[in-house]
Every structure is written in C-alpha cells, then in structure tokens.
Amino acid sequence: MSVSATTKVRAGSSASAAAARSERGDREGRRLGLALTLPAQLLVLFIAAFPLLMQAYISLTDWSPLDGIGWWQAWELWNSFANYTDLASDTRFWNALWRTAVVMGICVPAEFLLGLGLAILFMDEFAGKRIFYSVLLVPMMVVPAVAGYMFFMLFQSGGPVNDILSTLAGTRVSVAWLSDPNLALLAVIVADIWQWTPLMFLILLAGLVGVPEDQLKAATLLGASWWQRFVTIVLPRMKAIIVIALAIRVIENFKIFDTLYIMTGGGPGVATETISVYIYKLTTQDLIWGYVAAIALAILIALSLLAAFAIKRMAAAGKEAP
C-alpha cells in the first residue's frame, strides 16, 4: 500500500472515530439535559394534566360537594355519559351559548373594523399623536370589573347616557337600559367594544408597521390608489396578524364574564346570561359540579379545535404571504 493510501485510510479512521465520539457526546448531552429538566417537565405535566383528568372524571359522575364525600370517591355516583346527554337537551345551555355567539358576532367584527381604522389612521403623522395613542390604550388597561361598574353607572335610568340622549332629543329620555331584556345585552356589547377595541388596534398597528414601506412607495409611483395598495400589498402581508387578532378576541369574548356580571348579573331574568354566567350560577348556586365539569370540558374541546384551526390558518397565511 502506498504512503498516500495509508494516509487516506488513517484519515478516514480518524474521521469515523471523531464522528462516533461526537454522536456519543450528543447522546450523553441529551441524557444529561433530560435528567436535569425531568423534574420540571413532570411538574408542568402534572399541573396541566391533573385538573383536566380530574374534570373528565367528575364529568362522568353526579358528584356534588353537598353529597358528603370527597371528589376521589365520586365513582360511587357514576353516571357514565348522562351529563353529556343532558347537555345536549339543556335549553338553557343552548340559549346561553346563543347569547354568547350573538355578543361575539357583534363585538369581534366591530372591534376589528374600528381597530383597523384606527391603526390605518395612526400610520400617518399628526399633531398630538403620542397623546392620542396613550389615551386610546387606557380602556384596555382598566380592570374588567371596574369597566363593568363604570358602564353600570353610565347606563342607569338617571345616568349620563340618558342625559346625553335627552340633550340631543330636546326632551327627557329615561330608558331603563339594564332592566330591559331587549337593551341590556346591547349595553354589555357597547362596554366590551369600548374596552377591547384598543387591543385589536394595537395588534393590527403592529401588523401595518411591518409592511415594507419601499413596496408601498413603489406602488404609489406606479399610480396605484390607496385602496389598491391596501388590497394588493398590505392585506396579504397582514393575514397572519389578522388571524391572530381575531382568534384572540373570539376566544376571549367567548369567556366574557366580569363586565357582564357586574352590569347585569345575567339579567333581567336570563336575558344576558352567557355561557360563563350560566356555568358560574350552576357552580355557586345549584352546586351540580358533575354537570358543570361536563359543560366546561365540552367548551374546552370546542375552543381547542378553534385554536387549532386558527393556528392552521395562520401557518397557511404565512406561506401564502409574498
């Protein structure tokens, strides 16, 4: 064998040995990393999995804290899937779900359109922009319970809203906003739009700022109108941001509780009883916790599917963006 061939063989052997040592080091590093993080991983898994498993277990029973037995003995009141069959025929549940959908169907589009309009407006420079920006974000910083109390006072029969309407109408207006089954939900919707439009504005403004300015200038030089620039350049690059904004507000609006409960308590009657208020009443007043667990688990699954769909759409929008 020649000297050059021997050298090549030795070099190959050295490379193989180095690769083996590297692979061995990687395996040892992974094992060490797993050993160091395993306690934290198990803790996180326990925190996430235990409540979910407990909820699923309780949802298959008729257990209540009034039964005099611990939750771990709830198997004595096993009812299989009776809670879920009751859920399917629970008119009050479906009505609460429908009211939640109505609130969500009005609030989310209104917040999106107002937020988008404000975001477009704040893309230009104008006097006092920083001041207006700070003022616009104030509603989002207000605690929802405090916002509920504010609007509870505003919509009283002798409150500021009726005073403003009286001034505009030239005659005394005394509308019982929160006592009228047809108007109470409208008052709640106004409060939600006031408080959460700034969040939509903030998210959409971040998306608008990320649009390449050179492309907008080039389109302007080519004679494209504002609408053409918005449709062909801005919107395609904002698809992922829009999906995120809508998904956040749909999920959060579905859980609306604080503001609504302070303003109306779900009343008058059940006129403003959304799904969160319904669950709260079942939990604290009726104490049928097995049924509550079934409702909560069904809602969790539905919202998880919605979140998965939003993530899928967001990924697709990211790939489609030029």
N, C-alpha and C positions, 0 to 999 in steps of 0.2 A: 504494500500500500504506500502511495506517495505521501510526502510530508503534507501537501495541501489537503489531500483526502483525510488524513488523520486529524488535521486541524479542524476540518469541517465536522467530522464525527464528534470531536470533543466539544465543539461549539454547540452542536445540536444537543448533546447530552447535558451540557450546562444550561441551555435554554429550557429543556424539559424539566430539569431539576428545579430551576428557578420558578417555572410555571406551577410545578407541584407545590413548592413552598408557599407561593402566593395564594394558591387555592386553599391550602391548609390554613394559612393565616386568615383568609376570608371566613372560612368555616368557624374558626376559633373566635374571630371577632363577632360573628353573628350570634354564636352561643353565649359569649360574654354579654353582648348587648341584650339578648333575650333574658338572661339571668338577672341583669341589672334592672330592666324595665318590667319584668313579670309581675312583681307586686303591685305596681301602679296600674298595669293593664288589668289585672284581676279585680282591683278596686273599682276601676272605671266600669268594667263589665258588670260587676255586682250592682253598682249604683244605677246603671242603665237597665239591666235585665230584671233585677228583683222586683221593682214596682210593676213592671209590665207583666211578669209572670204571676204576681200576686193578683193584679187586676183581672187577668184572664181566669184565674182560679175562682175568685169571688164572683165573677160574672156568670159562672155556671151553678151558682147556689142562690138560695133565698136568704142569705145571711144578713143580719142587721145587728147593730150594737145593742139593740133592745132585747136580743134573744138570750143574753146572759152567758154566751160562750165566746171564746176568743176566735179571731179570724182563722187561726190554724185548725180549728175544729169545724169550719164551715162545711166540710164534706158531709157532716151529719144532715145538712139541709140541701143536699144535692138535688138539682132540678134539670140537669143536662142543659139543653138549649131553650128552655122555656122562656127565659128573659129575652132572648133574641126573637122568638116568635111573638111575644107580647109587644116587643118594639116595633115589629112590622105592622101591627094593628093599632098602635097607640096614636090616636088622632091628635092629641095634644102635642106629642113629639113632632109629628109631621107639620102641624101648624107653626110650632116654634121654629122648625127648620125652614119653613117657607118665609117667615118673617125675617129670619137671618139672611136668607137669599135675597129678599127684597132690599134690605139695608145694604147688603154687599153689592147688589146690582146697580144701586143708585150711587152709593158713596164712592166706590172704586173708580168708575168711569169719570165721575165729576172731579175727583181728586186728581186723576191722571190728566184730564184736559186742562184744569186750572194750573196744575203743576207744570205741565208742558208749556203753556202760555207764558207763565211767569219765568220759566227757565229761558225761553227764547228772548223775552224782554230783557233779562239780566245779562244776556250775551253782549249787549251794547253798553257803552259808557254813557252815563247821565249823572247829573248833579245829585249828590246825596245818595249814591248807590250803596255805599257801605252801611249807611244808617238804615236805609230801607231793607237791606239784606238782613241786618241784625233784628229789626222789628218783625220781619216776615218769619223768622225762625222761632220767635217767642212762643207761639201756640204749641209747638212741638215739645217745648221744654216744660210745659205745665203738666203736673201730675193729673192723670185722667180723672181721679176722684174730685180733684179741685175744679177741673174743667166742667165736670158734671154739676157741681154745686153752682158754678158761675152761670151756666145755662139754665139751671133750675130757677135761679133768681130772675134771669132775663125774661123767661117765658111765663112768669106769673101773670095773673089777670091784671094786676096793677103794676106790672113790671115795665122796663124800658122798651121792650119790643112793642107792646100795645101803645105806649106813649108816642113812639115814633110813628106808628101807623095812624094814630089819632091826629097827629100834626099834619101828616100827608093828606088824610081824608077830610080834614076840617071838621070832624065830628068825633065824638067819643067812641073809641073802639075798645071793647072788652072781651077778647077772645080767650076762652079757657083752654089754652094750648095743651097743657099736660093732663087735663081732665077729659078731654075729648078723644075718644078712641080713634077718630079719623085724623087727628092732628098731632097726637103725642109722638107717633113714630116719625113724623116729619121734623119735629123739634130735635129728636135724637139724631136724625140724619144730618141736620144743619150743624149740630155740635161736632159730630165726627168729621165732617168735611172741613170745618174751621180748624180743628186740631191737627189733622193728618195730611192736609194738602202741602204744608211745608216739607214734610218728609219726602213726598213724591217730587216736589220741586227740587230738593237737594240732590236726589238720586239722578234725576233727568238732567239737571245742570251739569253734574259730573260727566254724564254721557256726552252732552253737547260740547263741553270743553275739550273732550278727547277727539273730536272730529278734526282731521288735518286741515289747517287753515289754508295751506297752499292750494289744495284742490278746490276749495270754495272760491279763492281768488281767481284761479284759472277758469272756473265755470263762469264767474262774473265777467271776465274779459271776453269770453266767448259768447256773451249775450244771454246767458241763462237767467231767467227770472228768479225771484226769491223762492217761489213755490217749486220751481224745477230743481233748484239747488237742494231744497229741503227733502224732496221726494227721492231724488236720484243719488244724493251724496250723504245727507245727514241721517235719514231714516235707516238705510241699510246698515250703517255703522252703529246704530243705536238699538238694534234688535235685541241683543243680549241684555242690555241695560233695561230696556222696556219690559222684557220678560221678568227680570229680577224684581223690578219695581212693582209690577202687577202681582207677581206671586207673593211678595212680602205683604202687600196690602190685602189681598184676598184672604190669606191665612190669618192675618191679624184681625181683619174685620169680621171674619167668621167667629172669632173669640170675643167679640165686643161684650163688655160687661160693666166695667167701672162707671163710665159716664152714664150709660143707660140706667143702671140700677139706682144711682144717686138721683137721676132726674125723675124717673117714673116707677122704679121698683118692679118693672114688668107690667104695670097697669096703665090705664084703668082696667081692671079685670085682668085679662091676659093679652091686651091689645098690643103691648110692646114686649111680650115675653119671647126673647130669642132663645136659642138653644143653650147658651151659657146660663142665662137666668133660670131656665127650666131645670137644668142639672143642679144648680145651686139650691133651688127650692126643694127638689127631691132629696137632696143630701141633708139639708139642715132642718126641714120641716117634716117630710114624710119618712125620712130615715130608711128608705129601701135601698141600701147600698149595693146589693147584688144587681139590681136593675140599673142603678147609676153606673156601675162598673161596665155593664154591657153597652150602655149608651156611649160612654167615654171611649171604650175600645173600638166600637164601630166608627166613631168620629175620627179617632186616631188613624185607623186604616184608610179612611177616605182622604184625610189630609195628607197622609204619606203618599198615596197614589197621586194626589195633585202635585205634591212637591217633586215626585219622580218625573211626572210629565213636564213640569216647569224646567227641571234640570236638563231633560232630554231636548226640549225646545231651545234652551239656552245654548247647549252644545251645537245643535244644528244651526242656530243663528250665527254662532261664532265661525263655523265652517263656511257658511254662505257669504259672510262679510268679505268684500273685496280687499 
